[in-house]
Amino acid sequence: MSKDLQKTDKNDINISKSGKLDLLNINTSALTASLNDLAIPRLFYQLVIFVLDGSGSMTYPGISGNSKGEEVENAVKKVIERLINSKNKNSFDISFWAYASESVRISSISPVESFNLNQSINPCDFIQKYDGTNLISTLVSVKKECEDYLKLNKLKNAQALVVILSDGALDEYEESSKLCDSIKELDNTSVSSIFYESKTWQENYQVQDITILKKDMENLASDSSLYTSTLDPEEIRKHMIKSISTVSKID
């Protein structure tokens, strides 16, 4: 191809008058720079809010020997690490809350890609008043967080998932349940619930009481597939991944 049939664009990429690239004379450094400026568009906007029990019982040992708070932290971080390595990583935003006798925002909404895996998300590290398990004020804040996120992204493919974990009876359960129902009524919003069982239940609870506690937690979830009850933190991780995949409609 002769030089008089070529023109050069502003990035020094040679283009013929036919509109085709001259691959023999292309400036590869300029092309590489141009490609580096391209951003993969978000396929969807998925908010995942982790609502974690930080009450005193979460400081008790779990099946690994570490505290249940530490086990939950490790399980959640494995979930976040998987999302970071996902091909859809730029489609996820996350936030964290801890609750007990108080409500504490651990981390505000941020892209999953920016999450520092070295930072603490052990709910027990953030709670000072831990002699109760009151979810009410946290649910009020979480509902607003969902509303704001969906409003901000109303013209996009957006949804929110609230993951609630508790290892015991919730204070003022009826009010918590009503608030949870109001969250589930929001468009494109789902709730997943996890009842983190305890090794010491056989000493402190009767079988009937345990059944009631499990059912209460199940009723917080949008449906039974988004609920689990387990002693195993690895099963907690699997349930979180399953819930996120189900709501996001991805593998």
KESEDREN-738899 format. One record per atom (N, C-alpha, C, CB): z, x, y; residue in one letter. Coordinates in steps of 0.001 Angstrom, whole numbers, padded with zeros to 6 digits, always signed. Glycine has a CB too. Layout:
! KESEDREN-738899
ZXYa...
***
This chain:
! KESEDREN-738899
+000000+000858-001199m+000000+000000+000000m+000000+000883+001234m+001234-000965+000014m-000963+000681+002154s-001045+001522+003349s+000013+001156+004352s-002410+001413+003987s+000349+002140+005217k+001419+001934+006176k+001085+000861+007198k+001730+003222+006877k-000220+000665+007489d-000565-000330+008503d-000400-001753+007997d-001984-000122+008971d-000171-001899+006678l+000070-003229+006132l+001543-003521+005961l-000630-003382+004814l+002379-002618+006427q+003816-002778+006267q+004492-002968+007609q+004409-001578+005547q+005638-003648+007543k+006508-003703+008720k+007933-003488+008232k+006364-005075+009498k+008778-003115+009145t+010164-002817+008773t+011088-003772+009481t+010536-001359+009111t+012022-004384+008706d+012982-005288+009356d+014118-004479+009946d+013531-006339+008357d+015080-005162+010553k+016142-004451+011270k+017063-003660+010352k+016959-005428+012066k+017039-003935+009039n+017859-003181+008105n+017058-002103+007391n+018483-004112+007092n+015849-001769+007952d+014997-000731+007382d+014490-001065+005990d+015741+000562+007339d+014347-002378+005693i+013753-002778+004426i+012289-003074+004682i+014485-004015+003809i+011388-002366+003995n+009962-002528+004216n+009459-003838+003619n+009198-001352+003623n+008747-004621+004440i+008205-005904+004016i+006717-005932+004343i+008953-007088+004703i+005896-006300+003384s+004450-006365+003616s+004117-007626+004383s+003668-006322+002282s+002873-007672+004884k+002435-008854+005623k+002364-010080+004734k+001085-008605+006258k+002339-009861+003429s+002335-011002+002510s+003720-011602+002366s+001810-010584+001143s+004718-010947+002947g+006086-011436+002867g+006852-010911+001675g+006083-012913+002829g+006251-010002+000894k+006912-009449-000280k+007498-008074+000024k+005931-009360-001453k+008562-007749-000657l+009182-006437-000488l+008289-005348-001074l+010572-006405-001152l+008199-004235-000369d+007492-003063-000885d+008503-002250-001679d+006843-002206+000278d+008570-002476-002995l+009584-001849-003824l+009396-000352-003968l+009592-002477-005169l+008176+000144-003658l+007939+001583-003773l+008564+002347-002615l+006445+001868-003836l+008666+001685-001480n+009140+002376-000296n+010444+001797+000257n+008082+002336+000764n+011142+001016-000564i+012342+000342-000082i+013454+001343+000212i+012818-000689-001104i+014179+001077+001268n+015340+001887+001642n+016535+001361+000859n+015608+001841+003198n+016883+002017-000241t+017921+001501-001142t+019297+001470-000490t+017979+002342-002401t+019578+002407+000390s+020891+002423+001052s+021041+001205+001960s+021078+003727+001870s+019942+000845+002641a+019989-000330+003512a+020146-001595+002691a+018727-000416+004377a+019452-001652+001533l+019558-002825+000677l+020966-002975+000130l+018558-002743-000467l+021556-001853-000290t+022923-001881-000809t+023903-002375+000244t+023336-000496-001295t+023728-001885+001480a+024602-002312+002570a+024475-003812+002823a+024277-001534+003848a+023239-004309+002738s+023018-005737+002950s+023681-006562+001864s+021529-006043+002999s+023549-006124+000621l+024145-006860-000492l+025663-006845-000436l+023677-006281-001811l+026236-005763+000058n+027687-005665+000162n+028251-006670+001151n+028090-004265+000567n+027416-007093+002090d+027862-008053+003096d+027849-009489+002580d+026993-007949+004328d+027228-009691+001404l+027156-011037+000853l+028478-011433+000223l+026033-011137-000173l+028920-012658+000480a+030145-013182-000125a+029785-014295-001087a+031133-013692+000956a+030392-014266-002277i+030138-015317-003246i+030794-016599-002739i+030675-014926-004662i+030027-017671-002566p+030608-018904-002020p+031618-019521-002970p+029513-019915-001713p+032626-020190-002407r+033613-020881-003217r+032967-022093-003873r+034829-021301-002365r+033191-022237-005164l+032693-023414-005866l+033585-024621-005612l+032598-023138-007363l+034890-024360-005407f+035837-025433-005162f+037056-024859-004443f+036248-026131-006491f+037922-025747-003992y+039152-025356-003305y+040323-025933-004091y+039166-025854-001809y+040959-025080-004911q+042048-025522-005775q+043368-024930-005301q+041777-025128-007238q+044263-025798-004867l+045607-025374-004499l+046527-025572-005692l+046126-026156-003264l+047306-024550-006041v+048320-024648-007087v+049676-024319-006453v+047999-023681-008296v+050580-025291-006495i+051917-025113-005919i+052923-025023-007059i+052281-026286-004941i+053615-023888-007155f+054639-023691-008176f+055998-024075-007595f+054647-022217-008686f+056661-025055-008223v+057964-025548-007772v+058978-025178-008856v+057942-027118-007502v+059804-024171-008573l+060609-023534-009615l+062100-023745-009420l+060317-022061-009660l+062751-024114-010490d+064201-024346-010511d+064933-023019-010321d+064638-025025-011846d+065796-022970-009292g+066586-021760-009048g+068070-022016-009169g+066282-021200-007680g+068450-023057-009913s+069863-023404-010072s+070582-022366-010928s+070008-024801-010699s+071914-022471-010968g+072729-021463-011644g+072364-021235-013092g+074150-021844-011567g+071961-022295-013799s+071632-022149-015217s+070399-021293-015442s+071424-023504-015843s+069581-021123-014400m+068396-020276-014540m+068763-018785-014558m+067411-020559-013399m+070025-018471-014292t+070477-017079-014395t+070973-016765-015806t+071594-016800-013370t+071066-017783-016665y+071512-017567-018037y+070407-016896-018857y+071930-018904-018687y+070762-016213-019932p+069742-015542-020746p+068814-016529-021438p+070403-014656-021783p+067528-016171-021477g+066555-016923-022253g+066374-016267-023612g+065209-017018-021508g+065317-016639-024321i+065153-016115-025685i+064801-014637-025697i+064079-016896-026420i+064323-014095-024578s+063976-012670-024529s+065192-011794-024249s+062913-012426-023466s+066285-012425-023806g+067464-011672-023392g+067529-011509-021893g+067480-010318-024050g+066377-011596-021203n+066355-011604-019743n+066784-012977-019249n+064945-011237-019201n+067091-013083-017971s+067463-014378-017424s+066252-015316-017466s+067998-014229-015974s+066549-016614-017476k+065456-017587-017500k+064615-017484-016224k+066012-019021-017661k+065265-017145-015108g+064513-016936-013869g+063508-015809-014000g+065460-016642-012723g+063934-014716-014651e+063027-013584-014875e+061905-013964-015828e+063797-012378-015428e+062229-014743-016851e+061204-015159-017809e+060144-016034-017129e+061847-015921-018988e+060603-016923-016260v+059667-017775-015532v+058799-016934-014599v+060424-018855-014732v+059419-016000-013900e+058660-015125-013004e+057567-014388-013770e+059595-014118-012312e+057916-013821-014924n+056932-013079-015709n+055801-013985-016199n+057610-012404-016898n+056150-015215-016594a+055137-016156-017064a+054173-016525-015938a+055801-017419-017629a+054725-016806-014768v+053879-017187-013633v+052996-016021-013205v+054744-017660-012448v+053527-014821-013197k+052725-013663-012793k+051559-013417-013746k+053601-012418-012721k+051763-013715-015028k+050659-013588-015980k+049573-014618-015680k+051167-013754-017426k+050003-015792-015247v+049041-016824-014847v+048248-016357-013627v+049766-018160-014540v+048974-015819-012633i+048320-015347-011402i+047374-014197-011710i+049370-014903-010359i+047798-013298-012572e+046940-012158-012942e+045649-012643-013598e+047692-011198-013898e+045763-013674-014420r+044554-014229-015060r+043625-014838-014010r+044937-015300-016120r+044195-015537-013033l+043375-016133-011980l+042695-015047-011144l+044232-017042-011079l+043434-013971-010857i+042873-012875-010070i+041669-012252-010778i+043944-011806-009806i+041717-012218-012098n+040634-011624-012877n+039547-012629-013249n+041191-011001-014130n+039709-013868-012806s+038738-014909-013119s+037494-014775-012251s+039362-016291-012936s+036349-015208-012767k+035122-015212-011972k+035219-016211-010820k+033912-015543-012857k+036163-017147-010906n+036368-018150-009859n+037574-017829-008979n+036542-019525-010484n+037981-016560-008945k+039215-016203-008259k+039224-016597-006785k+039446-014732-008380k+038060-016599-006137n+038032-016932-004716n+038143-018432-004460n+036764-016408-004095n+038258-019213-005536s+038368-020668-005391s+039811-021157-005450s+037559-021358-006468s+040768-020238-005656f+042159-020634-005843f+043057-020193-004686f+042684-020062-007139f+043932-021098-004288d+045008-020800-003337d+046325-021183-004005d+044812-021573-001967d+047398-020458-003665i+048689-020694-004327i+049824-020696-003311i+048949-019623-005408i+050905-021367-003679s+052148-021266-002912s+053327-021454-003868s+052189-022327-001754s+054513-021062-003417f+055693-021081-004279f+056899-021662-003549f+056011-019669-004777f+057673-022472-004277w+058922-023036-003773w+060017-022834-004813w+058756-024545-003431w+061253-022652-004326a+062429-022628-005197a+063369-023739-004738a+063146-021222-005165a+064069-024330-005681y+064999-025399-005316y+066253-025333-006177y+064327-026774-005460y+067342-025799-005637a+068620-025972-006337a+069418-026960-005484a+069404-024576-006541a+070489-026487-004819s+071174-027322-003828s+070518-027166-002468s+072669-026958-003743s+069482-026380-002401e+068699-026169-001190e+067240-025995-001584e+069214-024935-000390e+066372-026068-000598s+064945-025879-000809s+064494-024645-000049s+064141-027126-000364s+063794-023743-000736v+063364-022483-000124v+061877-022257-000405v+064211-021289-000660v+061117-022009+000660r+059725-021624+000479r+059678-020139+000134r+058882-021933+001757r+059223-019818-001048i+059101-018426-001465i+057888-017785-000810i+059001-018323-002994i+056777-018516-000795s+055539-017984-000234s+054660-019144+000202s+054796-017081-001260s+054120-019053+001422s+053241-020096+001928s+051868-019991+001278s+053121-020008+003457s+050998-020964+001544i+049673-021002+000921i+048870-019751+001271i+048908-022262+001361i+048319-019121+000249s+047486-017933+000453s+046489-017822-000696s+048361-016642+000553s+045369-017125-000488p+044401-016938-001580p+045036-016173-002732p+043146-016191-001077p+044703-016561-003953v+045291-015895-005108v+044929-014413-005128v+044830-016567-006402v+043760-014076-004572e+043312-012682-004548e+044247-011781-003748e+041916-012599-003972e+044961-012357-002781s+045824-011550-001924s+047251-011442-002452s+045844-012129-000534s+047532-012064-003588f+048895-012047-004122f+049270-010657-004611f+049039-013060-005260f+050458-010215-004221n+050974-008922-004647n+051824-009124-005903n+051805-008245-003508n+051349-008644-007030l+052048-008853-008291l+053396-008150-008348l+051193-008384-009426l+053674-007287-007375n+054970-006596-007346n+056046-007375-006582n+054804-005224-006721n+055631-008421-005861q+056627-009174-005103q+057397-010111-006013q+055962-009964-003974q+058636-010389-005663s+059471-011263-006484s+059086-012720-006269s+060959-011051-006163s+058990-013453-007373i+058895-014908-007312i+059920-015530-008262i+057458-015382-007669i+060920-014725-008626n+062050-015245-009406n+062812-016217-008509n+062993-014080-009925n+062846-017509-008832p+063472-018480-007930p+064930-018167-007629p+063374-019856-008520p+065611-017531-008576c+067037-017217-008387c+067257-016157-007303c+067646-016734-009705c+066221-015379-006978d+066331-014365-005932d+066334-014978-004537d+065192-013370-006052d+065948-016241-004427f+065775-016860-003117f+066798-017962-002827f+064388-017426-003009f+067540-018361-003840i+068490-019458-003692i+069902-018927-003450i+068467-020356-004935i+070544-019415-002405q+071942-019086-002126q+072883-020190-002623q+072143-018862-000619q+072439-021432-002493k+073237-022582-002938k+072638-023079-004252k+073261-023734-001847k+073274-022688-005346y+072667-022907-006658y+073481-023816-007578y+072460-021593-007332y+074462-024539-007019d+075335-025353-007868d+074834-026786-008033d+076732-025373-007295d+073558-027005-007809g+072953-028318-008006g+071489-028153-008349g+073120-029201-006754g+070830-029281-008639t+069401-029238-008957t+068737-030399-008220t+069145-029323-010521t+068578-030230-006922n+068052-031300-006075n+066628-030984-005642n+068950-031508-004843n+065715-031820-006070l+064286-031590-005856l+063739-032348-004649l+063515-031988-007092l+064535-033236-004063i+064036-034187-003080i+063392-033507-001864i+065164-035080-002625i+064136-032656-001170s+063596-032050+000054s+062392-031163-000247s+064680-031232+000765s+062384-030538-001416t+061237-029715-001797t+059997-030585-002001t+061546-028915-003079t+060162-031720-002644l+059022-032616-002869l+058467-033156-001561l+059427-033774-003775l+059334-033415-000591v+058870-033862+000727v+057969-032801+001348v+060070-034167+001662v+058418-031544+001285s+057626-030441+001848s+056338-030219+001069s+058447-029154+001863s+056418-030312-000238v+055247-030092-001087v+054200-031182-000854v+055657-030054-002572v+054640-032416-000683k+053697-033501-000401k+052913-033223+000878k+054440-034841-000285k+053621-032797+001911k+052947-032482+003176k+051984-031311+003002k+053981-032159+004272k+052376-030335+002202e+051517-029178+001952e+050213-029624+001281e+052251-028134+001070e+050314-030538+000334c+049116-031067-000330c+048252-031840+000663c+049508-031978-001516c+048887-032698+001450e+048151-033505+002427e+047398-032626+003424e+049110-034439+003173e+048086-031608+003929d+047470-030716+004920d+046295-029947+004316d+048513-029729+005474d+046467-029480+003088y+045412-028704+002426y+044181-029566+002187y+045918-028124+001092y+044395-030769+001701l+043273-031656+001409l+042596-032141+002684l+043744-032847+000587l+043362-032320+003739k+042776-032706+005019k+041929-031572+005580k+043872-033098+006020k+042441-030354+005489l+041719-029184+005983l+040388-029008+005250l+042580-027923+005827l+040370-029344+003970n+039181-029141+003142n+038549-030465+002707n+039538-028314+001915n+038649-031474+003561k+038221-032821+003186k+036723-032926+002921k+038602-033791+004267k+035930-032042+003495l+034476-032094+003291l+034034-031193+002145l+033746-031692+004571l+035010-030658+001412k+034714-029731+000322k+035240-030297-000995k+035331-028337+000602k+034892-029627-002073n+035393-030010-003392n+036814-029447-003544n+034442-029483-004540n+037787-030244-003112a+039163-029749-003048a+040098-030616-003881a+039648-029703-001597a+041114-029970-004470q+042150-030676-005199q+043442-029868-005167q+041710-030947-006649q+044536-030524-005510a+045843-029857-005514a+046544-030140-006835a+046720-030330-004313a+047256-029132-007329l+048073-029259-008539l+049480-028781-008217l+047463-028445-009732l+050473-029628-008489v+051876-029270-008294v+052495-029034-009667v+052652-030386-007504v+053024-027837-009892v+053645-027483-011172v+055158-027440-010977v+053108-026106-011707v+055865-028398-011582i+057314-028507-011418i+058007-028026-012689i+057728-029969-011087i+058932-027083-012532l+059702-026577-013669l+061192-026801-013430l+059413-025074-013905l+061879-027324-014460s+063335-027491-014393s+063932-027223-015765s+063716-028917-013899s+065168-026749-015786d+065818-026513-017077d+067011-027447-017292d+066275-025058-017175d+067094-028511-016475g+068216-029431-016654g+067997-030736-015927g+069496-028795-016177g+069074-031506-015818a+069007-032814-015173a+068845-032658-013668a+070262-033638-015491a+067931-033432-013080l+067727-033413-011631l+068743-034318-010952l+066290-033851-011271l+069332-033831-009869d+070211-034678-009059d+069361-035768-008403d+070978-033832-007977d+069939-036977-008296e+069243-038095-007652e+067820-038244-008217e+069192-037887-006114e+067768-038370-009524y+066474-038396-010217y+065565-039515-009735y+066690-038536-011701y+066109-040711-009519e+065263-041849-009150e+064499-041566-007858e+066113-043120-008993e+065171-040982-006869e+064504-040658-005606e+063452-039575-005804e+065529-040207-004559e+063795-038589-006628s+062821-037530-006932s+061589-038108-007614s+063458-036447-007824s+061812-039033-008544s+060712-039645-009276s+059796-040438-008341s+061254-040554-010379s+060384-041174-007400k+059587-041947-006441k+058747-041024-005556k+060502-042827-005569k+059349-039938-005119l+058611-038974-004304l+057475-038344-005101l+059552-037884-003776l+057760-038049-006350c+056730-037461-007211c+055578-038451-007408c+057333-037051-008582c+055915-039719-007567d+054875-040755-007704d+053995-040810-006448d+055523-042144-007963d+054620-040647-005279s+053845-040691-004030s+052893-039495-003920s+054793-040721-002816s+053281-038366-004507i+052390-037193-004543i+051218-037462-005474i+053160-035924-005002i+051514-038050-006624k+050447-038355-007601k+049465-039387-007070k+051054-038858-008910k+049909-040199-006106e+049025-041211-005524e+048035-040630-004518e+049848-042282-004853e+048265-039395-004086l+047319-038751-003180l+046001-038508-003908l+047896-037420-002633l+044906-038683-003200d+043604-038414-003816d+043513-036947-004240d+042453-038765-002839d+042905-036732-005402n+042630-035370-005891n+043896-034522-006037n+041663-034671-004949n+045007-035160-006401t+046272-034446-006569t+046891-034791-007922t+047252-034792-005421t+047336-033763-008637s+047958-033954-009950s+049290-033223-009998s+047028-033456-011082s+050158-033678-010906v+051458-033040-011105v+051603-032650-012565v+052616-033977-010671v+051977-031415-012789s+052304-030910-014121s+053808-030633-014163s+051474-029614-014466s+054448-030935-015296s+055907-030701-015385s+056261-029928-016645s+056675-032038-015362s+057264-029089-016498i+057730-028241-017600i+059237-028353-017700i+057302-026759-017396i+059706-028744-018874f+061151-028765-019122f+061505-027501-019891f+061588-030057-019915f+062197-026599-019221y+062525-025307-019807y+063823-025444-020594y+062649-024205-018711y+063692-025555-021900e+064848-025812-022753e+065842-024652-022748e+064391-026089-024169e+067051-024941-023203s+068127-023960-023176s+068665-023689-024570s+069249-024432-022270s+068995-022447-024838k+069589-022082-026123k+070989-022665-026288k+069641-020569-026264k+071647-023001-025189t+073048-023454-025239t+073186-024973-025263t+073807-022906-024051t+072073-025700-025383w+072167-027151-025369w+073051-027704-026485w+070794-027745-025475w+072949-027112-027657q+073710-027637-028777q+075210-027589-028502q+073383-026860-030042q+075625-026750-027561e+077029-026651-027210e+077407-027625-026091e+077359-025230-026798e+076452-027953-025213n+076774-028701-023999n+076205-030124-023952n+076280-027946-022821n+075210-030429-024790y+074567-031736-024733y+074510-032368-026116y+073159-031616-024145y+074496-033689-026137q+074213-034414-027358q+072706-034655-027440q+075004-035755-027410q+072220-034891-028649v+070783-035059-028870v+070221-036166-027986v+070500-035368-030345v+070945-037262-027843q+070471-038378-027036q+070277-037954-025579q+071455-039552-027122q+071206-037157-025055d+071100-036684-023670d+069864-035807-023490d+072366-035903-023268d+069589-034940-024445i+068428-034056-024371i+067146-034879-024349i+068415-033068-025559i+067085-035902-025173t+065900-036773-025221t+065655-037432-023871t+066064-037851-026309t+066710-037873-023220i+066593-038511-021906i+066095-037511-020869i+067947-039104-021467i+066655-036301-020893l+066249-035265-019944l+064771-034928-020101l+067098-034004-020132l+064324-034820-021336k+062914-034510-021591k+062016-035628-021078k+062672-034284-023093k+062418-036857-021341k+061602-037998-020916k+061537-038078-019400k+062162-039309-021490k+062643-037789-018730d+062651-037789-017265d+061638-036785-016713d+064060-037465-016736d+061603-035595-017294m+060651-034588-016829m+059216-034983-017158m+060972-033230-017447m+059010-035569-018310e+057664-036000-018678e+057143-037049-017698e+057651-036558-020108e+058029-037922-017238n+057618-038982-016316n+057190-038442-014951n+058750-039972-016136n+057558-037215-014638l+057122-036618-013370l+055658-036210-013415l+057984-035406-013032l+055147-035941-014608a+053771-035466-014756a+052771-036607-014581a+053580-034805-016127a+051553-036245-014182s+050502-037236-014007s+050143-037914-015323s+049270-036590-013405s+050191-037165-016416d+050022-037751-017751d+050659-036809-018757d+048505-037998-018089d+050766-037265-019999s+051502-036510-021017s+050865-035155-021327s+051597-037324-022289s+049556-035022-021106s+048898-033742-021376s+049316-032665-020372s+047379-033917-021347s+049871-033091-019241l+050312-032149-018209l+051815-031921-018267l+049919-032656-016826l+052422-032241-019409y+053867-032042-019606y+054108-031212-020847y+054607-033396-019717y+055135-030364-020779t+055583-029665-021980t+057075-029414-021901t+054822-028339-022165t+057679-029262-023068s+059093-028911-023181s+059193-027768-024183s+059972-030148-023624s+059806-026668-023778t+059793-025484-024640t+060933-024534-024311t+058466-024755-024515t+061286-023734-025302l+062226-022628-025128l+061505-021322-024817l+063082-022462-026377l+060203-021298-025062d+059429-020059-025067d+058682-019851-023748d+058439-020066-026229d+058980-018781-023013p+058268-018529-021752p+056770-018312-021941p+058861-017323-021065p+056349-017846-023113e+054921-017687-023381e+054236-019053-023447e+054699-016910-024698e+054943-020045-023981e+054395-021404-024016e+054320-021991-022606e+055254-022310-024926e+055252-021605-021753i+055193-022021-020348i+053924-021479-019703i+056444-021532-019572i+053634-020203-019940r+052412-019596-019394r+051174-020338-019886r+052326-018104-019784r+051115-020613-021180k+049956-021300-021755k+049798-022699-021153k+050093-021394-023286k+050914-023383-020953h+050846-024734-020390h+050347-024698-018953h+052220-025414-020453h+050795-023722-018177m+050329-023596-016799m+048821-023351-016751m+051073-022459-016087m+048331-022450-017610i+046902-022169-017662i+046128-023417-018071i+046612-021016-018637i+046636-024121-019069k+045979-025348-019532k+045917-026382-018406k+046723-025934-020755k+047017-026540-017676s+047065-027520-016590s+046076-027160-015486s+048485-027614-016015s+046054-025885-015104i+045128-025432-014055i+043681-025611-014499i+045391-023953-013699i+043390-025262-015752s+042027-025388-016271s+041599-026854-016328s+041922-024749-017668s+042524-027733-016733t+042210-029153-016834t+041891-029748-015470t+043369-029908-017475t+042719-029447-014499v+042539-030006-013163v+041313-029396-012483v+043798-029771-012307v+041100-028096-012683s+039978-027401-012039s+038664-027606-012790s+040278-025909-011933s+038766-028101-014024k+037601-028325-014873k+036831-027034-015138k+036683-029350-014235k+037609-025965-015422i+037008-024684-015793i+037723-024162-017025i+037085-023653-014619i+037111-023176-017706d+037721-022550-018877d+038759-021532-018436d+036652-021881-019765d
***
